């Protein structure tokens, strides 16, 4: 399947919006420090389509927080491919927040942009209770779980885009994930029907908060 065919399959009637996003990244991404020079020629397959297909793991109408959104990955492609999703882009750097605001305005995307870090108390108070929290190229799983799971509602999911290192990270960071309140991670491939190399995600369910049993009164 060609890249053009894959884009049409993934984005459907919104493929022109996706092309507009790629054009913005091509024009401004390198000069504004959003992508490396080598990435310009492979934006579609390595970044945009790769990000959009993880929507396969997101239910209809889900509230999604993209942590460390940066250039808008994966949040912007997700918003284009899945306009039913309620998406928040969380980014700590002011210049990247400005970029994301420009992208949202030019592409007419109904997304919310918040400046801050997932581990900050005000951010947690504002954004907690998300159905899905996602992140791409932000941090190892141990830190991601510690930062992101508090934003996820019980039985919601952290969906982290990872590559070949996914299994190794799970083995190394399993104890830290459980300590942060996560269930055993699952490795899932997304986009197998449209991408030559599917996207690899690690999916971690947030465990419900344990309810301590009430102490029984002693019989006298």
N, C-alpha and C positions, 0 to 999 in steps of 0.2 A: 504493500500500500504506500502510495506517495505521501509526502508531507502535506500536500494540498488536500488530498482525500482524507487523511487523518484529521486535519484541522476542521474540515467540514463535518466529519463524524462527531468530533468532540464538542465543537462550538455551535453547530447547527446554524440557525438563522442569525446568530451573533458573531459569526466568523469575521465580519468586517471590523467589529470592535476589537477582536483579538489581534487582527492585522494592524490596527491603529496602535495598540499597546506595543507590539513588536517594533513598529516604526519609531515610537517615542524612545524605546530603549536603544535602538540603533543610532538615533540622532543624539541622544543626551547621556546614555548610560555610562560610557567610558569617561567622558569629561567630568561627570558629576560623581564619579567613584562608585557607581552602582554595580557595574560588571567589569570584568577584565577584558582587555582588547581581544583576546582569543575567543571570547564567548559570543562576539557579534555574529559570526557566521553560523552559529548553532543555537540561536535563541529559540527557534520553534521546538526542536526535538529535545534539547537538553534542559530547557527552562520552562517554556510556556505550556507545551503539551504535557510534559513531565509533571507539572504542577496541577494542571486542570483535571487529569484523570483520577486524582485521589478523591475527587467528588464521589466516586463509586462507593466510598466508605462512609458517606454522609447521608442521613435520612432527609426526606423532604422537609423543608422549612426549618432546618436545624440552625441554631445560633452558634456561630463559629468565630473563634478568636485566633488570628494569625499572629503568633508571637515572633518578634524580631523580623518584621515584614520586609525591611530593607528596600529593595527595588519593587516590592509588591508581590513577592513570590513566597508561598503559592497563592496568597489571597486574591490578587487581581485576576489571574486566570480562572480561579474558582468562581469569582463573582460574575465573570463574563459567561462561563459555561453553565453556571447554576444560579440564575437570578432569583430562584426561590429561597436561597440561603440568606440568612441575616449575618453579614460578615463585618467583623471589627478588625482593623489592621493596627497592631500595637508595635510601636517603633520608638526607641529612645533618642535617636539623633535628629536634631531640629531640621537639618538640611534634607534628610530623607523624608521626614514628615511633610515638608514643603513639597517635595517631589510627588509624594503619594496624593497630596491634595490636588496638585495640578493634573495628575493622571485621572483622578476621580471626576474632576470638573470637565476635562476634555472628552472623556469617554462616556460621560453622563452615567456614572456608576453610583448606585445608592448604597455606598459603604460608609462606615464610620471609621475615623482615624483618630487614634489616641496616642499621645506622646507619653512614654513611660516604659518601665521594665516590669516584667511579670512578677518579680519578687517584691515589689514595693507595695506597702500596705494600702495606699490610696487606690492603686490599680486593682488590687485584689478585691477591695470593697466595691469598686465600680463594675468590674467585669466578671466576678465570680458567678457560677451557675451556668456556664456555657455547656452546650451539648457536646461540642467538639472543640478541642484546642489543637492547633496544628503548628508545626515549625519546620523550617528547612535550613540546613546548614547553620544552625545556631550554636549548638553545644552537644557534648556527649549525653547519652541517655540518663545517666545519674543526675546530672544537673538539670536537664530538661524536665525530668519527673518532679524534682524538688521545686522548680519554678512554676511549672505548668499545671500539675494536677490540682493545686488549690483553686485554680480557675474553673475546673471541670465539675459539673454537678455529679453527685453519686450515680454510678452506673453510666455516666458519660465516658468519653474516650479522649485520650491524647493520641493523635495520629501524626507521627513524626516521619518525615521523608528522610530515608537513609539509603545508602548504597550497599556495596559489597560487605561493608563492615557491620551490618545489622546483627548477624548471629554472634559475632565476637563481642559486640557491645552488650548484648543481652546477657551473655555468659558472665561478662565482667561486672556489669552493673545491676544484676538481678536483685541483690540484697538491698541496694539503695532504692530501687524502684518500689520494692515491697514496703520499705520503711517510709516512703513518701505517700503510701496509700494506694499503690497500684497493684492490680492483679498480674498474673504471669503474662508477659508480653507475647504477642503473636506477630509473625512476619507475614505480610500480605503483599502480593503483586497486583498492581493496578494498571489498567490500560493494555492488557495482553492482546486484546482484539484489534488494537489500532497502532501500537508502538512496537518497533523492532526490538527495543529493549524496554520492557515494562518498568514502571516505577516501583521501587521497593519501599514499603512503609512499615514501621513498627507501630502496632496498635495496642494501647494499654488502657484497660478499663479502670476507672476509679472505683475502688471498693466503697460500699456504703459505710458510713461511720458506725463503728460497733456501738451497740447500746448495752451499757453495763446493767446486769440484772440488779433489781432492788434487793437490798439486804433484808433477809427475813428476820422478823422479830423473834426473840427467844421466848420459848414458853416457860412460864414460871411454875 
